[in-house]
Amino acid sequence: MPATEVIKTNQSERLPKTAVESLARALLPQMRAYFASDEGQAALKQWRAEREQQG
């Protein structure tokens, strides 16, 4: 599945809230560091431009 594809529903299994929170705590520092970097800023700028073109 391409990274840009979004799964709209997952009715097969619910994730416990604690699992989601643990994942978020693990990923958030890395995500913040990436988007604070020059590479992350460029990717965010490109993503925003693509979203604006899509309408």
N, C-alpha and C positions, 0 to 999 in steps of 0.2 A: 504494500500500500504506500503510495507517495506521501511524503511528509505534509503536503498541502491538503490531503484528503481528510475530511472530518467525519468521525463516526457520530451520527446523530443520536442514536439510541443504543443502549446496552441493557436489554431486558433479561439476559441470561443469568447475570450474577451481580449482586450489589456489593460494593466495596464498603467495608466498615469505615466509619468516620475516622477512627484512629489510624487506619492504614493510609488514608488520604492525607491526613495531617502529618504523619511521619514522612511520607514521600515529599510533601511540600517543604518540610523543615530540612530535608536532605538536599533538595534541588535549589531552593531559593538563594543561598549564598553563591552558588556557582552561576546561576542566572543573573544575579546582580553584577557579579564580576564581569561576565561576558558583555552585558549591555553597557557597562561603564567603559569597556575597552574601545579602542578605535574601530576594530573589526565589528564589534557589536553595534556601535553607533551607525556604521555604514550599512549594516544589514537592516537595522531598524528604519533608516531613512529610505532604503530601497523598498521595504515592505510597505511603508506608508504611501510611497509614490504609486505602487502597484494597486493598493486599495483605492486610492483616489481615482485611478483610471477605470477601475471596475464599476465605480459609481456608487 
